[in-house]
């Protein structure tokens, strides 16, 4: 990830993987976000008043910075591995994000036991995906 954009009610926030100290120009709408994110990031906070005053300058600077951030990630892809705003739970695409519980037990005899608590209406769909019965030809559509 080289850029994250958040649209707020009163402003637009753009987060870029750049080092604040290495920026040539440091307009007032840019700040060092590294202490907050605990990684190298800058934050651009653009309000409607800023755009009314000098829209072309702000948009030109923003475009150049986004391009620099993208090029930096291309040169060093390891930088893009770290999420900016916390970890998100990964769920398989066949499970809807409703109430869902997963238990996993790893025993010393080499076996792993999974326990999934889901609504009964989702059970057939999940079993099909987990077991791959449809791909093997056991189930017909």
Backbone torsions as a table, in degrees:
resi	resn	phi	psi	omega
1	UNK	NA	127.1	179.5
2	UNK	-112.4	-13.7	-175.8
3	UNK	-153.5	140.0	173.9
4	UNK	-133.6	131.0	-177.3
5	UNK	-118.1	129.3	176.9
6	UNK	-123.0	125.9	178.0
7	UNK	-97.8	117.9	178.6
8	UNK	-105.1	174.7	-179.8
9	UNK	-64.6	-42.8	-174.4
10	UNK	-110.5	-2.7	178.6
11	UNK	-159.0	172.3	177.2
12	UNK	-116.9	128.6	179.8
13	UNK	-115.4	129.3	178.9
14	UNK	-123.1	126.0	-179.8
15	UNK	-109.4	128.7	-176.3
16	UNK	-127.4	147.6	179.6
17	UNK	-83.3	69.3	178.1
18	UNK	-130.7	156.5	177.3
19	UNK	-91.1	125.1	-177.3
20	UNK	-62.0	-39.3	-177.4
21	UNK	-65.2	-26.3	-177.9
22	UNK	-90.0	-0.3	178.8
23	UNK	-73.4	137.7	178.6
24	UNK	-74.9	-49.9	177.4
25	UNK	-104.7	138.9	178.6
26	UNK	-128.3	76.7	177.9
27	UNK	-63.0	165.7	-175.3
28	UNK	-70.9	-16.3	178.9
29	UNK	-86.5	2.9	177.9
30	UNK	-111.9	137.3	175.4
31	UNK	-138.8	159.3	177.7
32	UNK	-77.6	118.7	-177.7
33	UNK	-102.5	3.0	-177.2
34	UNK	-58.3	-45.1	-179.9
35	UNK	-62.0	-31.5	-179.3
36	UNK	-78.0	-47.4	-176.1
37	UNK	-81.4	-15.3	-177.1
38	UNK	61.8	23.6	174.9
39	UNK	-147.9	172.6	-178.0
40	UNK	-78.1	107.7	179.3
41	UNK	-148.0	149.7	167.4
42	UNK	-119.7	155.8	179.5
43	UNK	-120.0	129.5	172.9
44	UNK	-106.0	121.2	179.4
45	UNK	-115.4	108.4	-174.1
46	UNK	-113.3	123.8	178.0
47	UNK	-103.9	168.5	178.6
48	UNK	-64.0	-37.1	178.2
49	UNK	-62.8	-38.8	177.4
50	UNK	-60.9	-43.1	-179.1
51	UNK	-67.9	-34.9	178.6
52	UNK	-67.2	-34.4	-178.4
53	UNK	-72.3	-53.6	-175.5
54	UNK	-148.9	72.1	-174.9
55	UNK	-62.5	-46.7	-175.4
56	UNK	-65.5	-38.3	179.4
57	UNK	-65.8	-47.3	-178.8
58	UNK	-62.2	-45.6	-178.9
59	UNK	-67.8	-35.5	176.9
60	UNK	-66.5	-45.2	178.7
61	UNK	-63.1	-42.7	179.6
62	UNK	-62.7	-44.2	179.1
63	UNK	-60.7	-44.8	179.7
64	UNK	-63.4	-42.2	-179.7
65	UNK	-67.7	-39.4	176.9
66	UNK	-62.7	-41.5	178.6
67	UNK	-64.0	-41.2	178.0
68	UNK	-63.0	-42.2	179.5
69	UNK	-63.1	-42.6	178.8
70	UNK	-63.2	-44.9	179.8
71	UNK	-64.8	-36.2	178.1
72	UNK	-63.3	-41.2	179.1
73	UNK	-69.5	-36.3	177.3
74	UNK	-62.4	-38.7	179.6
75	UNK	-72.1	-34.0	-178.3
76	UNK	-133.4	83.2	-176.0
77	UNK	-61.6	-20.6	179.4
78	UNK	-63.3	-24.1	179.4
79	UNK	-66.7	-27.1	-175.8
80	UNK	-81.0	-6.4	-176.6
81	UNK	-74.6	-21.4	-173.2
82	UNK	-93.4	124.2	178.5
83	UNK	-71.0	152.7	-176.8
84	UNK	-86.6	-46.3	-167.9
85	UNK	-116.4	53.6	176.5
86	UNK	84.2	167.5	-178.5
87	UNK	-88.0	141.5	175.6
88	UNK	-106.9	140.4	178.8
89	UNK	-70.2	132.0	178.6
90	UNK	-93.6	124.4	175.8
91	UNK	-121.5	146.5	178.0
92	UNK	-59.9	151.4	-175.5
93	UNK	-69.4	-12.6	179.1
94	UNK	-91.7	-0.5	177.5
95	UNK	-106.8	122.6	177.1
96	UNK	-75.6	145.0	-175.5
97	UNK	-75.7	60.5	173.4
98	UNK	-101.2	-167.0	179.9
99	UNK	-63.1	126.0	-169.6
100	UNK	-151.5	136.2	-178.6
101	UNK	-134.4	136.4	179.5
102	UNK	-129.5	125.5	175.1
103	UNK	-113.8	139.5	178.3
104	UNK	-134.4	131.6	179.8
105	UNK	-126.0	124.2	178.4
106	UNK	-109.0	117.8	-177.2
107	UNK	-99.9	167.2	-177.5
108	UNK	-77.6	-9.3	-179.7
109	UNK	-88.5	7.8	176.0
110	UNK	93.7	5.6	-179.3
111	UNK	-108.1	151.4	176.1
112	UNK	-121.1	133.8	179.2
113	UNK	-115.8	127.7	178.0
114	UNK	-109.0	138.5	174.2
115	UNK	-127.2	119.6	-178.5
116	UNK	-116.8	127.5	177.3
117	UNK	-109.5	113.6	-179.1
118	UNK	-137.5	170.0	175.6
119	UNK	-71.7	145.8	-174.0
120	UNK	-63.7	-22.8	179.5
121	UNK	-70.2	-22.2	-179.3
122	UNK	-91.4	-11.9	-173.6
123	UNK	-59.0	-50.1	-178.2
124	UNK	-60.4	-42.1	-179.2
125	UNK	-62.8	-44.0	-178.8
126	UNK	-68.9	-41.6	178.3
127	UNK	-62.0	-40.4	176.8
128	UNK	-57.8	-47.3	-177.5
129	UNK	-67.9	-44.5	-178.3
130	UNK	-64.8	-43.4	-175.8
131	UNK	-88.5	-15.3	179.8
132	UNK	64.4	30.3	-176.8
133	UNK	-63.6	-37.2	-178.2
134	UNK	-66.6	-39.2	-179.5
135	UNK	-69.0	-30.9	-179.0
136	UNK	-82.9	-5.7	176.3
137	UNK	91.5	7.6	-179.5
138	UNK	-78.0	-29.8	-179.9
139	UNK	-114.2	140.2	176.7
140	UNK	-111.4	144.6	178.8
141	UNK	-76.6	NA	NA
